[in-house]
């Protein structure tokens, strides 16, 4: 079973994450490339960070289904946000998704970086995941 904790020797997390996530033996580690706010039919992404974050999380959820995993199997997220203006919209979407995915508060490790640009000029957010899938 994946365990999550915050050691008492460091400050509590400043956001929705745990400092430590431990993966048990007999587990496959799956690295999911950064997901953006694109749609399956390649429609242009929505110009708001909030909508792009919702779609990126939806894409991530689809991939989890494909590999037989659930959000609780995510051990690490990395989010790239273009500019500080994208942060508020990302946080709104993240909070909604996390409330559904982690109602018990057992959120994964998570890093958030503000960057100047992503792979295409219309992209405002990209979310990577590391997932632990039990072999049994």
C-alpha positions in Angstrom: 0.0 0.0 0.0 1.3 3.5 -0.9 2.0 5.5 2.2 2.1 9.3 2.5 3.5 11.4 5.3 4.8 14.7 6.4 7.8 14.6 8.7 7.7 16.7 11.9 11.2 18.0 11.3 10.2 20.2 8.3 7.5 22.8 7.8 4.1 21.5 6.9 3.3 21.6 3.1 2.3 25.0 1.8 -0.2 23.4 -0.6 -2.1 20.3 -1.4 0.6 17.6 -1.2 2.6 15.4 1.1 6.4 15.7 1.5 6.9 11.9 1.4 5.2 9.2 -0.7 6.5 5.6 -0.3 5.9 2.9 -2.9 5.8 -0.7 -1.7 7.7 -3.6 -3.4 6.0 -5.6 -6.2 4.8 -2.4 -7.7 5.3 -1.1 -11.3 6.3 2.6 -11.5 4.6 4.2 -14.5 5.7 7.6 -15.8 2.9 9.6 -17.6 4.1 12.4 -19.9 2.8 15.9 -19.3 -0.9 16.2 -20.1 -2.2 19.5 -21.5 -5.7 20.8 -22.1 -6.2 19.3 -25.5 -9.2 17.3 -26.5 -9.3 13.8 -28.1 -10.6 15.3 -31.4 -7.7 17.9 -31.3 -10.0 20.8 -30.8 -8.0 23.9 -29.8 -7.5 24.2 -26.1 -9.6 26.6 -24.0 -7.7 29.9 -23.4 -8.2 29.8 -19.6 -5.9 28.1 -17.2 -8.8 26.7 -15.2 -10.3 24.9 -18.2 -7.0 23.7 -19.4 -6.2 22.3 -16.0 -9.6 20.5 -15.9 -9.0 18.9 -19.3 -5.4 17.9 -18.4 -6.7 16.2 -15.2 -9.4 14.6 -17.3 -6.8 13.3 -19.8 -4.8 12.0 -16.9 -7.9 10.2 -15.5 -8.4 8.5 -18.9 -4.8 7.3 -18.9 -5.2 6.0 -15.4 -8.2 4.0 -16.5 -6.2 2.7 -19.5 -3.4 1.3 -17.2 -5.8 -0.1 -14.6 -4.9 2.6 -12.0 -6.9 5.0 -9.9 -6.0 8.5 -8.6 -4.9 7.0 -5.3 -2.1 5.2 -7.2 -0.5 8.6 -8.2 2.6 9.0 -6.1 3.9 12.2 -7.7 2.5 15.1 -9.8 4.5 17.8 -11.5 2.7 20.8 -12.8 4.1 23.5 -15.1 2.1 26.7 -15.2 2.9 29.5 -17.7 3.2 32.7 -15.7 1.8 33.5 -12.3 -1.5 34.5 -14.0 -2.2 30.8 -14.5 -1.9 29.8 -10.9 -5.4 30.9 -9.7 -7.2 29.0 -12.4 -5.0 25.9 -11.9 -5.7 25.9 -8.1 -9.5 26.1 -8.7 -9.4 23.1 -11.0 -6.9 21.2 -8.8 -9.1 21.7 -5.7 -12.2 20.4 -7.5 -10.4 17.4 -8.9 -8.6 16.6 -5.6 -11.9 16.8 -3.7 -13.2 14.1 -6.0 -10.0 12.0 -6.3 -8.8 12.3 -2.7 -11.8 12.8 -0.4 -9.8 11.4 2.5 -7.0 14.1 1.9 -4.4 11.4 0.9 -3.0 13.6 -1.9 0.3 12.7 -3.6 3.6 14.4 -3.6 3.3 17.4 -6.0 5.7 20.0 -7.4 4.5 23.2 -9.2 6.8 25.3 -11.3 6.0 28.6 -13.0 7.6 28.7 -16.5 7.7 31.2 -19.4 6.3 28.9 -22.0 5.3 25.3 -22.9 5.5 23.4 -26.2 2.8 25.4 -28.0 2.0 29.1 -27.4 -1.7 28.4 -26.5 -0.8 26.0 -23.7 -0.9 27.4 -20.1 -0.5 24.2 -18.1 1.0 20.8 -18.3 0.7 18.0 -15.6 3.0 15.0 -15.4 2.3 12.0 -13.1 4.2 9.1 -11.6 1.9 6.2 -10.8 2.5 3.0 -8.7 0.5 0.1 -10.1 0.4 -3.1 -8.1 1.5 -6.2 -9.9 -1.0 -8.4 -8.1 
